[in-house]
Structures are given as structure tokens and as C-alpha cells.
Amino acid sequence: MNDTQALLGGRIESSGATRRLALQAALGVGYAAAAAPVMAQTAIKTPAAGLVSGEVTIDVNGFKMPAYRSAPAGKTGLPVVLVISEIFGVHEYIADVTRRLAQAGYMAIAPELFVRQGDPSSYGEIAKLQAEVISKVPDAQVMADLDAAVAWAGANGGDTQKLAITGFCWGGRIAWLYAAHQPKLKASVAWYGRLVGAATAQTPSHPLDLVDKIKAPVLGLYGAADTGIALDTVDKMKAALAQGSAAAKTSEFVVYPDAPHAFHADYRPSYRKAAAEDGWQRLLTWLKRQGVA
């Protein structure tokens, strides 16, 4: 729970509810627990001009999984980036990340990975969301859903030989796991994803346990002021990577000295513009370096 509680960093001002409702109305999406409070003045809005952008449905063994997809309009053979959300699901911030990647020339797909267990946007309490939805999502289900998203991309204009993943918080951990799962993956970028944890039926392994299985280099972007992810776990991961697979050994970390958890989340008080922008440029450079672009 530590890293999810850290998502609520920042003081909730009396105007918090007003900001939340104003942004929710402006964007037409439900933020619920994610917006506590929303900082509308920092939320980035990427134009959809020149893009095909919106919801698609992906078949996962007969289950219809919704996803948000953005891509340059009228183009095929596009490199593919999977975008994995925080525990709050695919709301406007994640949709905007897909548009940012599409404007850079990628097909970006953000699957709704919690949809079988519940709707994060309907929750107003993070502890209840964690207990009733997130804790019930099996890693194996997530890996299968992401594999289905890759197959969908390949059938709809994407080049799955140029495949990457990026994820935030909960999704950052998934970005590490998928790097150990999917042999087609060329690059992964994990934003402040948890590296260690207790083994459970739903989460039998964590990134630190899988360094010998990593198939694609991972760029880890973390904050030294993160109250949910201890820096000693980053140090343990670095040491383990040095003894891991070839891809593990070429993985890298960047730790921003004053950045808290969720420093890329431009709709929350945790947002740190300098670290977020530097991390985004590093992401784009990493994808090119690993042959995704």
C-alpha cells in the first residue's frame, strides 16, 4: 500500500473539489480517487490533429477489453508502445500520454487492465480501490491482456517487431514484468514502479525476482523523494541487474533528487515539470536507442 498511498502526495486545499469537478467537466472523464486534488493549471492537453485517437475493443479469448489507442492517421507499419496506467485506470492523463507518443510517430495503446475486477473511476477512497479492485488483478491476466493488445496492434497497422512498453506507478511495475515476459519487446520504460514485494497468488513475482528473465532493456525513472519506494530497493535492483540477463545488464536507472512519487502526473500536486520533461525526453531517446523508433 505504501506506493499507492504516496500517490496522494500534496496538501488537499479547500478548492480541491472545485478543481476536480472543473477538470472532470472540461475533459469529460471521471477522475474520482485520482484527483485529490486536480491541479488543472498543470494538466497537459496534447492535440489530436493528425491522429486517429479514441477507444478500441481488443479481443482476449472472447473477452472484449476496452483500450485507448492513438496513432498517426493514415499510416501503417508503426512502432508500438503499450501504455500502462496507474491504479486509477485509463483516464484523460493516460489518454494524453498516448497522444504524446502518437505525435512522436508511435501507435500507443493503453488497455483497461482492471475492467474485469471493477471501475477505478467509481471509487473515492484509495484504500477501498486497492482492496476491492487492484489487489484482485492477477499478474498472469495482465500479461495475457498485454499480449492480446500486441496482437491487436499487429493486425491494425502496428509493427510488433518494434515493440515497447511504458508504465506509471502500478504500471511501472508491470513494465518491468512485461520485460521479463514478452520476447518481442525491445524496450521498457518504468516510471516509479515498485521493485519488491510479498509473493501472493495474484502477484507471485516482483521485478527483483525476475532479473535473469528480462528480455528487453528497462529504463527506470524514479524520485529520491518518493515516500512509497525506498531508494535501497533501487540499489538492490541495480545490483541484481548487473548479475542478470544480457538485457538486464544494459538496463539503466535515473533518480531525480527532489522528485516525489508520480512526478510525471501533470494533473496532481506531485507533478514536477523539470523531472517530468527530462524523463519524457529520456524515454524517447531510449526507444530510439533500442531500435523501436
VOBA-1610 file (N, C-alpha, C; in pm, whole numbers, padded with zeros to 5 digits, always signed):
BEGIN
Met+00081-00121+00000Met+00000+00000+00000Met+00085+00127+00000Asn+00214+00117+00038Asn+00294+00238+00055Asn+00301+00322-00071Asp+00328+00257-00187Asp+00343+00335-00308Asp+00211+00392-00356Thr+00100+00322-00330Thr-00029+00378-00371Thr-00069+00494-00281Gln-00040+00483-00151Gln-00068+00596-00062Gln+00016+00717-00101Ala+00137+00694-00150Ala+00224+00806-00190Ala+00166+00883-00307Leu+00077+00819-00381Leu+00013+00887-00494Leu-00069+01008-00449Leu-00108+01008-00322Leu-00192+01116-00273Leu-00110+01231-00217Gly+00019+01236-00252Gly+00107+01341-00202Gly+00055+01480-00234Gly+00081+01574-00145Gly+00034+01710-00167Gly-00081+01744-00074Arg-00096+01868-00044Arg-00199+01913+00051Arg-00332+01934-00021Ile-00437+01879+00033Ile-00570+01896-00025Ile-00626+02029+00022Glu-00635+02122-00068Glu-00683+02255-00035Glu-00835+02258-00041Ser-00893+02363+00015Ser-01038+02375+00014Ser-01093+02383-00126Ser-01008+02430-00221Ser-01053+02441-00360Ser-01036+02310-00436Gly-00986+02205-00368Gly-00957+02079-00437Gly-01078+02022-00510Ala-01193+02017-00442Ala-01311+01961-00505Ala-01353+02043-00626Thr-01341+02176-00614Thr-01378+02261-00726Thr-01288+02234-00845Arg-01158+02224-00820Arg-01064+02193-00928Arg-01098+02059-00991Arg-01129+01961-00908Arg-01159+01828-00957Arg-01281+01831-01049Leu-01386+01894-01002Leu-01508+01898-01081Leu-01490+01977-01209Ala-01412+02087-01201Ala-01390+02168-01320Ala-01316+02090-01427Leu-01212+02018-01386Leu-01135+01943-01485Leu-01215+01824-01536Gln-01290+01760-01446Gln-01372+01648-01489Gln-01472+01694-01595Ala-01534+01810-01572Ala-01631+01861-01669Ala-01563+01898-01800Ala-01446+01960-01789Ala-01376+02005-01910Ala-01331+01888-01996Leu-01288+01779-01932Leu-01232+01667-02006Leu-01335+01559-02035Gly-01445+01562-01963Gly-01547+01461-01987Gly-01509+01324-01934Val-01427+01319-01829Val-01386+01190-01774Val-01403+01193-01623Gly-01412+01074-01563Gly-01422+01065-01418Gly-01287+01040-01357Tyr-01241+01129-01274Tyr-01112+01111-01208Tyr-01126+01042-01073Ala-01234+01068-01002Ala-01260+01007-00873Ala-01136+01014-00784Ala-01089+00897-00738Ala-00978+00893-00642Ala-00851+00953-00698Ala-00836+00953-00828Ala-00711+01000-00889Ala-00691+01149-00868Ala-00798+01223-00853Ala-00787+01368-00847Ala-00808+01416-00704Ala-00696+01427-00632Ala-00709+01464-00491Ala-00596+01555-00447Pro-00595+01682-00485Pro-00687+01747-00578Pro-00628+01753-00719Val-00707+01780-00815Val-00658+01802-00950Val-00594+01941-00959Met-00481+01949-01027Met-00417+02078-01049Met-00435+02114-01197Ala-00550+02174-01226Ala-00588+02195-01365Ala-00487+02280-01441Gln-00416+02368-01371Gln-00326+02458-01440Gln-00202+02388-01495Thr-00172+02266-01447Thr-00054+02196-01498Thr-00090+02080-01591Ala-00218+02045-01601Ala-00258+01933-01685Ala-00228+01963-01832Ile-00157+01871-01895Ile-00116+01889-02035Ile-00226+01836-02126Lys-00255+01909-02230Lys-00354+01866-02330Lys-00286+01861-02466Thr-00261+01741-02515Thr-00193+01721-02643Thr-00295+01719-02756Pro-00276+01797-02860Pro-00373+01799-02970Pro-00380+01666-03043Ala-00500+01634-03091Ala-00521+01511-03166Ala-00515+01534-03316Ala-00477+01655-03358Ala-00467+01685-03501Ala-00367+01591-03567Gly-00409+01531-03677Gly-00322+01439-03749Gly-00318+01299-03692Leu-00401+01274-03590Leu-00401+01144-03524Leu-00536+01075-03540Val-00536+00944-03530Val-00658+00870-03501Val-00647+00833-03355Ser-00747+00873-03277Ser-00736+00862-03132Ser-00872+00834-03071Gly-00878+00736-02983Gly-01004+00704-02918Gly-01008+00560-02872Glu-01124+00517-02824Glu-01138+00383-02767Glu-01151+00278-02875Val-01086+00164-02851Val-01100+00045-02936Val-01133-00072-02845Thr-01172-00183-02905Thr-01200-00305-02829Thr-01107-00415-02874Ile-01043-00479-02778Ile-00945-00584-02806Ile-00999-00716-02754Asp-00998-00817-02839Asp-01047-00949-02800Asp-00939-01024-02722Val-00975-01070-02602Val-00884-01152-02521Val-00955-01284-02492Asn-00936-01379-02581Asn-01001-01510-02565Asn-01152-01498-02542Gly-01214-01411-02621Gly-01358-01393-02614Gly-01403-01278-02525Phe-01315-01229-02439Phe-01349-01114-02355Phe-01316-00985-02431Lys-01407-00890-02428Lys-01389-00765-02500Lys-01327-00661-02407Met-01198-00638-02424Met-01126-00545-02338Met-01118-00408-02404Pro-01168-00304-02339Pro-01153-00169-02395Pro-01010-00119-02381Ala-00970-00035-02472Ala-00838+00027-02468Ala-00846+00162-02536Tyr-00755+00251-02502Tyr-00746+00380-02569Tyr-00625+00376-02660Arg-00648+00406-02790Arg-00542+00397-02889Arg-00522+00532-02959Ser-00397+00571-02976Ser-00364+00690-03056Ser-00253+00652-03153Ala-00264+00703-03277Ala-00164+00673-03378Ala-00169+00781-03486Pro-00060+00802-03558Pro-00064+00893-03673Pro-00167+00844-03775Ala-00251+00932-03820Ala-00359+00895-03912Ala-00304+00851-04047Gly-00366+00746-04102Gly-00335+00703-04238Gly-00202+00634-04256Lys-00139+00591-04147Lys-00008+00527-04159Lys-00013+00385-04104Thr+00071+00298-04162Thr+00083+00161-04114Thr+00231+00132-04088Gly+00258+00012-04039Gly+00395-00023-04006Gly+00452+00061-03893Leu+00364+00102-03801Leu+00404+00192-03694Leu+00467+00116-03578Pro+00572+00171-03518Pro+00623+00113-03393Pro+00516+00123-03285Val+00514+00027-03195Val+00405+00013-03099Val+00457+00035-02956Val+00385+00116-02879Val+00416+00135-02738Val+00291+00106-02656Leu+00299+00012-02564Leu+00193-00011-02468Leu+00208+00088-02353Val+00099+00150-02313Val+00100+00249-02205Val+00017+00194-02090Ile+00082+00177-01974Ile+00016+00113-01861Ile-00011+00215-01752Ser-00135+00220-01710Ser-00184+00325-01620Ser-00140+00303-01476Glu-00164+00406-01396Glu-00159+00394-01251Glu-00280+00312-01206Ile-00303+00302-01077Ile-00418+00225-01028Ile-00550+00290-01064Phe-00548+00412-01116Phe-00672+00485-01145Phe-00728+00455-01283Gly-00662+00368-01358Gly-00715+00328-01487Gly-00685+00428-01597Val-00750+00408-01710Val-00722+00488-01830Val-00814+00610-01831His-00772+00714-01761His-00845+00840-01767His-00769+00937-01857Glu-00802+01064-01853Glu-00752+01158-01953Glu-00600+01173-01952Tyr-00539+01167-01837Tyr-00392+01177-01831Tyr-00326+01066-01913Ile-00371+00943-01895Ile-00314+00831-01969Ile-00348+00843-02118Ala-00471+00883-02149Ala-00508+00905-02289Ala-00417+01009-02353Asp-00385+01114-02277Asp-00298+01218-02331Asp-00157+01165-02355Val-00109+01076-02267Val+00023+01015-02290Val+00024+00939-02422Thr-00086+00870-02454Thr-00090+00800-02583Thr-00083+00899-02699Arg-00146+01016-02683Arg-00141+01115-02790Arg+00000+01175-02804Arg+00069+01193-02692Arg+00207+01243-02698Arg+00294+01146-02777Leu+00277+01017-02752Leu+00356+00918-02824Leu+00316+00913-02972Ala+00186+00925-02999Ala+00141+00924-03138Ala+00196+01043-03214Gln+00202+01158-03150Gln+00260+01276-03215Gln+00409+01256-03243Ala+00473+01165-03171Ala+00613+01132-03194Ala+00630+01018-03294Gly+00517+00968-03350Gly+00525+00868-03456Gly+00492+00726-03417Tyr+00444+00705-03296Tyr+00415+00570-03247Tyr+00266+00540-03247Met+00232+00411-03256Met+00099+00366-03219Met+00105+00336-03070Ala+00025+00404-02992Ala+00026+00388-02846Ala-00108+00332-02801Ile-00104+00227-02721Ile-00226+00159-02676Ile-00225+00149-02525Ala-00333+00199-02462Ala-00347+00192-02317Ala-00467+00103-02285Pro-00445-00023-02250Pro-00556-00114-02221Pro-00616-00090-02083Glu-00746-00116-02070Glu-00815-00108-01942Glu-00795-00242-01869Leu-00689-00250-01790Leu-00647-00377-01732Leu-00723-00416-01606Phe-00806-00325-01553Phe-00882-00354-01432Phe-01028-00385-01461Val-01065-00386-01588Val-01207-00383-01623Val-01283-00505-01573Arg-01218-00620-01561Arg-01289-00739-01510Arg-01318-00727-01360Gln-01230-00659-01289Gln-01243-00650-01143Gln-01326-00531-01097Gly-01331-00424-01176Gly-01410-00308-01136Gly-01370-00183-01212Asp-01434-00073-01178Asp-01412+00056-01244Asp-01345+00152-01147Pro-01214+00177-01164Pro-01144+00266-01070Pro-01206+00405-01061Ser-01266+00453-01169Ser-01320+00589-01169Ser-01440+00604-01077Ser-01497+00492-01032Ser-01614+00498-00945Ser-01578+00503-00797Tyr-01448+00498-00767Tyr-01404+00495-00627Tyr-01356+00631-00581Gly-01391+00665-00458Gly-01345+00790-00400Gly-01244+00770-00288Glu-01218+00644-00252Glu-01123+00613-00145Glu-01016+00520-00199Ile-00890+00559-00184Ile-00781+00480-00241Ile-00769+00344-00174Ala-00790+00336-00043Ala-00778+00209+00027Ala-00884+00111-00022Lys-01004+00161-00044Lys-01112+00075-00094Lys-01086+00030-00237Leu-01035+00122-00319Leu-00998+00088-00456Leu-00892-00021-00457Gln-00791-00005-00372Gln-00683-00103-00365Gln-00736-00240-00322Ala-00821-00241-00219Ala-00870-00366-00163Ala-00969-00437-00255Glu-01058-00361-00319Glu-01170-00422-00392Glu-01140-00446-00540Val-01042-00374-00595Val-01014-00387-00737Val-00869-00428-00762Ile-00775-00341-00728Ile-00636-00360-00769Ile-00576-00488-00714Ser-00601-00519-00588Ser-00542-00638-00528Ser-00595-00768-00588Lys-00704-00759-00663Lys-00766-00878-00722Lys-00725-00900-00867Val-00637-00816-00919Val-00594-00827-01060Val-00470-00916-01068Pro-00480-01035-01127Pro-00364-01125-01132Pro-00261-01078-01237Asp-00134-01091-01203Asp-00029-01058-01300Asp-00044-01140-01428Ala-00082-01266-01415Ala-00096-01352-01533Ala-00203-01299-01626Gln-00312-01249-01569Gln-00418-01188-01650Gln-00366-01065-01724Val-00288-00983-01655Val-00233-00862-01716Val-00140-00897-01831Met-00054-00996-01811Met+00039-01035-01918Met-00038-01084-02041Ala-00144-01162-02019Ala-00225-01211-02132Ala-00297-01097-02201Asp-00347-01001-02124Asp-00414-00885-02184Asp-00317-00804-02269Leu-00195-00788-02221Leu-00096-00712-02297Leu-00056-00787-02423Asp-00044-00919-02414Asp-00014-00997-02534Asp-00125-00981-02638Ala-00250-00977-02592Ala-00363-00956-02683Ala-00357-00817-02746Ala-00315-00717-02668Ala-00300-00582-02723Ala-00193-00577-02830Val-00085-00652-02810Val+00021-00660-02911Val-00034-00724-03039Ala-00109-00833-03024Ala-00168-00899-03141Ala-00263-00806-03214Trp-00344-00731-03138Trp-00435-00635-03199Trp-00357-00529-03276Ala-00251-00480-03218Ala-00168-00379-03286Ala-00113-00432-03417Gly-00067-00555-03415Gly-00012-00613-03538Gly-00114-00629-03648Ala-00240-00646-03610Ala-00347-00661-03709Ala-00409-00528-03750Asn-00364-00419-03688Asn-00427-00289-03713Asn-00325-00178-03739Gly-00221-00212-03814Gly-00127-00109-03858Gly+00000-00095-03778Gly+00018-00178-03674Gly+00138-00170-03595Gly+00244-00271-03637Asp+00369-00235-03617Asp+00481-00325-03642Asp+00527-00382-03508Thr+00488-00505-03478Thr+00517-00561-03346Thr+00661-00611-03334Gln+00739-00596-03441Gln+00883-00619-03428Gln+00951-00495-03370Lys+00877-00387-03358Lys+00925-00264-03294Lys+00828-00232-03179Leu+00849-00302-03069Leu+00753-00302-02959Leu+00819-00253-02830Ala+00749-00164-02761Ala+00796-00112-02633Ala+00680-00101-02537Ile+00713-00077-02410Ile+00611-00056-02307Ile+00658+00053-02213Thr+00564+00132-02163Thr+00594+00227-02055Thr+00477+00227-01959Gly+00507+00247-01830Gly+00401+00245-01731Gly+00434+00330-01611Phe+00329+00371-01539Phe+00341+00466-01429Phe+00291+00404-01299Cys+00373+00408-01194Cys+00339+00353-01062Cys+00301+00206-01074Trp+00175+00168-01053Trp+00133+00029-01074Trp+00178-00018-01211Gly+00161+00068-01310Gly+00203+00034-01446Gly+00354+00028-01462Gly+00428+00099-01376Gly+00573+00090-01380Gly+00621-00048-01341Arg+00559-00107-01240Arg+00591-00245-01204Arg+00558-00339-01319Ile+00443-00317-01383Ile+00403-00402-01496Ile+00503-00388-01612Ala+00558-00270-01632Ala+00657-00251-01738Ala+00780-00337-01713Trp+00820-00352-01587Trp+00930-00444-01554Trp+00889-00589-01580Leu+00768-00627-01535Leu+00726-00766-01551Leu+00714-00805-01698Tyr+00663-00712-01780Tyr+00644-00745-01922Tyr+00779-00758-01992Ala+00878-00687-01943Ala+01013-00701-01999Ala+01069-00840-01974Ala+01019-00907-01871Ala+01061-01044-01842Ala+00969-01148-01906His+00863-01101-01967His+00761-01193-02021His+00760-01202-02173Gln+00770-01090-02241Gln+00742-01083-02385Gln+00872-01082-02467Pro+00902-01189-02538Pro+01027-01195-02614Pro+01037-01095-02729Lys+00922-01046-02778Lys+00926-00947-02887Lys+00964-00808-02839Leu+00955-00785-02710Leu+00976-00650-02657Leu+01120-00604-02679Lys+01133-00479-02726Lys+01265-00422-02748Lys+01307-00323-02641Ala+01210-00261-02574Ala+01244-00158-02475Ala+01130-00142-02375Ser+01166-00106-02253Ser+01068-00078-02148Ser+01112+00047-02072Val+01014+00129-02033Val+01042+00246-01951Val+00946+00242-01833Ala+01002+00227-01712Ala+00922+00213-01591Ala+00934+00339-01507Trp+00822+00407-01489Trp+00816+00528-01407Trp+00774+00488-01266Tyr+00866+00500-01171Tyr+00844+00478-01028Tyr+00757+00356-00998Gly+00794+00243-01060Gly+00724+00117-01034Gly+00787+00042-00918Arg+00704-00020-00838Arg+00752-00097-00723Arg+00840-00212-00768Leu+00950-00236-00699Leu+01050-00334-00739Leu+01049-00461-00654Val+00998-00451-00534Val+00996-00564-00442Val+00857-00577-00381Gly+00832-00691-00318Gly+00704-00709-00253Gly+00685-00853-00210Ala+00578-00876-00136Ala+00546-01011-00091Ala+00484-01090-00205Ala+00517-01217-00212Ala+00458-01305-00312Ala+00316-01343-00270Thr+00221-01325-00360Thr+00083-01364-00336Thr+00033-01445-00455Ala-00086-01498-00444Ala-00143-01574-00555Ala-00158-01487-00679Gln-00191-01359-00659Gln-00211-01268-00772Gln-00079-01210-00822Thr+00016-01189-00732Thr+00145-01129-00767Thr+00258-01220-00718Pro+00282-01333-00787Pro+00378-01431-00738Pro+00523-01387-00746Ser+00553-01293-00836Ser+00691-01247-00853Ser+00692-01096-00870His+00806-01036-00835His+00824-00893-00849His+00951-00867-00930Pro+00971-00745-00978Pro+01085-00720-01067Pro+01219-00772-01015Leu+01247-00756-00887Leu+01374-00802-00833Leu+01392-00953-00850Asp+01280-01027-00853Asp+01286-01173-00867Asp+01312-01219-01010Leu+01300-01127-01106Leu+01295-01168-01247Leu+01411-01116-01331Val+01518-01069-01267Val+01626-01005-01344Val+01692-01101-01443Asp+01692-01231-01411Asp+01755-01327-01503Asp+01667-01358-01623Lys+01540-01313-01620Lys+01446-01339-01729Lys+01419-01216-01815Ile+01477-01102-01781Ile+01449-00979-01855Ile+01498-00991-01999Lys+01408-00965-02093Lys+01435-00984-02235Lys+01457-00854-02312Ala+01425-00741-02248Ala+01442-00611-02312Ala+01497-00513-02209Pro+01588-00426-02248Pro+01644-00329-02153Pro+01536-00237-02096Val+01547-00210-01967Val+01450-00127-01898Val+01518+00002-01852Leu+01452+00115-01877Leu+01492+00243-01822Leu+01400+00272-01703Gly+01458+00280-01584Gly+01380+00309-01465Gly+01392+00455-01426Leu+01279+00524-01414Leu+01275+00667-01380Leu+01210+00681-01243Tyr+01290+00724-01146Tyr+01246+00723-01006Tyr+01276+00856-00939Gly+01210+00880-00826Gly+01231+01003-00750Gly+01292+00974-00614Ala+01394+01050-00577Ala+01459+01031-00447Ala+01369+01071-00332Ala+01269+01155-00359Ala+01177+01199-00254Ala+01048+01116-00253Asp+01050+01001-00318Asp+00935+00912-00321Asp+00919+00845-00185Thr+00808+00870-00117Thr+00787+00812+00016Thr+00734+00670+00009Gly+00701+00623-00111Gly+00647+00489-00125Gly+00746+00387-00176Ile+00854+00432-00240Ile+00954+00340-00294Ile+01090+00377-00235Ala+01139+00294-00146Ala+01265+00323-00078Ala+01382+00315-00175Leu+01475+00407-00163Leu+01591+00409-00253Leu+01678+00285-00238Asp+01674+00220-00122Asp+01755+00100-00109Asp+01702-00012-00198Thr+01572-00009-00232Thr+01521-00110-00326Thr+01571-00082-00467Val+01590+00045-00501Val+01652+00079-00629Val+01795+00029-00633Asp+01868+00047-00523Asp+02006-00001-00516Asp+02012-00153-00528Lys+01919-00222-00462Lys+01915-00369-00472Lys+01888-00413-00616Met+01798-00339-00684Met+01765-00373-00821Met+01885-00350-00913Lys+01955-00242-00892Lys+02074-00215-00972Lys+02176-00327-00958Ala+02199-00370-00835Ala+02295-00477-00810Ala+02251-00608-00874Ala+02121-00637-00865Ala+02069-00760-00925Ala+02076-00756-01077Leu+02045-00641-01136Leu+02052-00628-01281Leu+02193-00655-01333Ala+02291-00612-01259Ala+02430-00632-01301Ala+02467-00780-01308Gln+02389-00865-01239Gln+02413-01008-01241Gln+02307-01084-01322Gly+02220-01011-01388Gly+02108-01072-01457Gly+02136-01105-01602Ser+02029-01109-01683Ser+02041-01140-01825Ser+02116-01028-01898Ala+02144-01053-02026Ala+02213-00951-02106Ala+02132-00822-02112Ala+02000-00835-02130Ala+01914-00716-02134Ala+01910-00648-01998Ala+01912-00728-01891Ala+01914-00670-01757Ala+02039-00586-01736Lys+02150-00636-01783Lys+02277-00566-01763Lys+02284-00433-01837Thr+02206-00418-01943Thr+02206-00292-02018Thr+02093-00198-01973Ser+02017-00240-01872Ser+01913-00154-01816Ser+01977-00041-01737Glu+01901+00070-01722Glu+01955+00187-01655Glu+01850+00249-01562Phe+01898+00323-01462Phe+01813+00399-01373Phe+01850+00547-01381Val+01750+00631-01368Val+01769+00774-01343Val+01687+00807-01220Val+01752+00864-01117Val+01683+00901-00994Val+01691+01053-00980Tyr+01575+01117-00979Tyr+01568+01264-00971Tyr+01571+01305-00823Pro+01668+01387-00784Pro+01694+01413-00642Pro+01575+01465-00562Asp+01497+01555-00617Asp+01389+01618-00540Asp+01250+01575-00583Ala+01242+01472-00665Ala+01112+01433-00721Ala+01040+01334-00630Pro+00910+01356-00606Pro+00829+01261-00529Pro+00772+01153-00620His+00693+01065-00561His+00620+00967-00641His+00527+01041-00737Ala+00502+00980-00853Ala+00408+01036-00951Ala+00450+01174-01001Phe+00581+01196-01017Phe+00626+01329-01060Phe+00592+01359-01205His+00552+01258-01281His+00510+01282-01420His+00361+01312-01431Ala+00285+01288-01324Ala+00139+01302-01329Ala+00101+01449-01327Asp+00085+01509-01444Asp+00069+01654-01456Asp-00064+01706-01404Tyr-00153+01616-01364Tyr-00283+01660-01313Tyr-00290+01657-01161Arg-00177+01630-01094Arg-00176+01620-00948Arg-00065+01707-00888Pro-00073+01737-00759Pro+00028+01821-00695Pro+00167+01759-00695Ser+00177+01628-00717Ser+00307+01561-00720Ser+00388+01594-00845Tyr+00326+01656-00944Tyr+00392+01687-01071Tyr+00514+01777-01050Arg+00625+01738-01112Arg+00746+01818-01112Arg+00788+01837-01257Lys+00767+01954-01309Lys+00782+01982-01452Lys+00920+01944-01505Ala+01025+01986-01436Ala+01161+01962-01487Ala+01190+01812-01496Ala+01159+01738-01390Ala+01185+01594-01391Ala+01097+01523-01494Ala+00969+01565-01503Ala+00878+01502-01598Ala+00925+01523-01742Glu+00965+01643-01774Glu+01009+01673-01911Glu+01141+01603-01943Asp+01233+01600-01847Asp+01358+01530-01869Asp+01333+01380-01887Gly+01247+01324-01804Gly+01215+01183-01815Gly+01151+01150-01949Trp+01065+01237-01997Trp+00999+01213-02126Trp+01101+01213-02240Gln+01194+01306-02237Gln+01297+01308-02341Gln+01385+01183-02333Arg+01413+01139-02211Arg+01490+01016-02195Arg+01413+00896-02248Leu+01283+00894-02227Leu+01201+00787-02283Leu+01213+00782-02434Leu+01196+00896-02500Leu+01203+00899-02646Leu+01341+00856-02695Thr+01445+00900-02626Thr+01581+00862-02663Thr+01603+00712-02643Trp+01550+00659-02534Trp+01563+00517-02504Trp+01497+00430-02611Leu+01378+00469-02653Leu+01308+00393-02756Leu+01389+00392-02886Lys+01447+00504-02922Lys+01528+00510-03043Lys+01655+00426-03027Arg+01717+00436-02911Arg+01843+00363-02888Arg+01822+00212-02896Gln+01704+00167-02852Gln+01677+00023-02851Gln+01612-00026-02981Gly+01602+00060-03080Gly+01554+00018-03211Gly+01404+00013-03227Val+01332+00082-03140Val+01185+00084-03151Val+01139+00187-03253Ala+01200+00303-03254Ala+01158+00412-03344Ala+01178+00374-03490
//
